Amino acid sequence: MLSLLFEKIRALTDKAKECVEHDHIEQCHIALVERQNLLEKLNEQVSSQSNNDPKVRDKYVTLLLWIQEQDQPNIVNLQTKKQANIKKSIKQIQTKKALLQYKSVQ
């Protein structure tokens, strides 16, 4: 059961990365929400089993570090895209204002 959760979480992390690269932000969000739910389930199971098997806890910590490593470039990429969208939005608002002023002069 734990191995399956580990695999699903890794797969969802890879899916989220792929979605960010292809600008499928909504699908990325869905994958991240599902991953979060699985991480919470995994955390509960690891917490209950870690007293019996420290290897499980080590594997869990390794997974969390891997997720952090995988997510960092995606975060930077999304922040860059966000800034680009803000600039486009500002430019669009400025253009709209200019057009409205031009129409009001005529």
N, C-alpha and C positions, 0 to 999 in steps of 0.2 A: 504493500500500500504506500509506504513512504517513497519507494523508488519511483512509483508512478507519479506522485506529486512532484518530486524533483524534476522528472522529465517534462511534465506539463508546464511547470514554471519556467524551465529553460526554453521550451518551445514558444511560450507566450512572450518571453523577453525577446527572442529572435524575431517573432512576428511583429512586435511593437517597433523594433529597430527598422525592419523592412517597411513598415507603414510610414514611418517618419521619412525615410529616404524617398518614398514615392508620393509624399504629400497627402497621404490618406489619414488625416488627423483624427477623424471620427472613429475609424477602425482601430487606430492606435489607442485611443481612449478606452474603447471597449476591451481591447486586449489587456490594458493595464489594470482596469477594474477587475477583470477576471483573475489576473495574476495576483492582485492584492488579496482577493478572497481566498485563493489557494494558499498564499503565504500565511494568512491568518490560520487556516486549518493546519498547515504544516507546523506552524509555531506551537499550536496547542498539542499536537502529537509529539513533537520533539521535546517539549517541556515535560510531558508525562513520561517519556521514555529515556530522557537524557541521564537520569539517575542510574538506569540499568545498563546503558550502552553509551559511553562517552564518544564513540566513533560517530554515532548519529549526530551528536551535537557538533562535532568537528565538520562533518559533511554539510550541516546546515549553515554554519558560519562561512564555510568556503563558498556555498551557494550565494549567500548574501553579499559577500565581497565580489563575486563574479557579476552579480546583478548590478552592483554599484559601478563596476568598471564598464559594463556594457551600456548603462544608462547615461553616463557622463557625457560622451560625445553627442548623444541624442538631445540632451538638455541644451548643450551649446548650440546645436543645429537649430533647435526650436526657438531659442532666444534670438538667433540671427534672423530667422524667418519672421518672428514677431516684430522685430525692429523694422524690417523691410516693409511689412504690411502697415505699420504705423506711418512710415514715410509716404507710402502710396496713398493712404487715407488722408493725410494732411494735404498732399498735393491735389487730391480730388476735391477736397473741401475748398481749397484756395481757387481752383479752377471754376468750381460752381459759383463761388462768390463773385469772381471776376465776370462770369457770364451774366449773372443776375444784375450786376452794376451796369454792364454794357447794354442789356435789354432795357433797363430803366432809363438810360440816357436817350435812347431812340424814341 
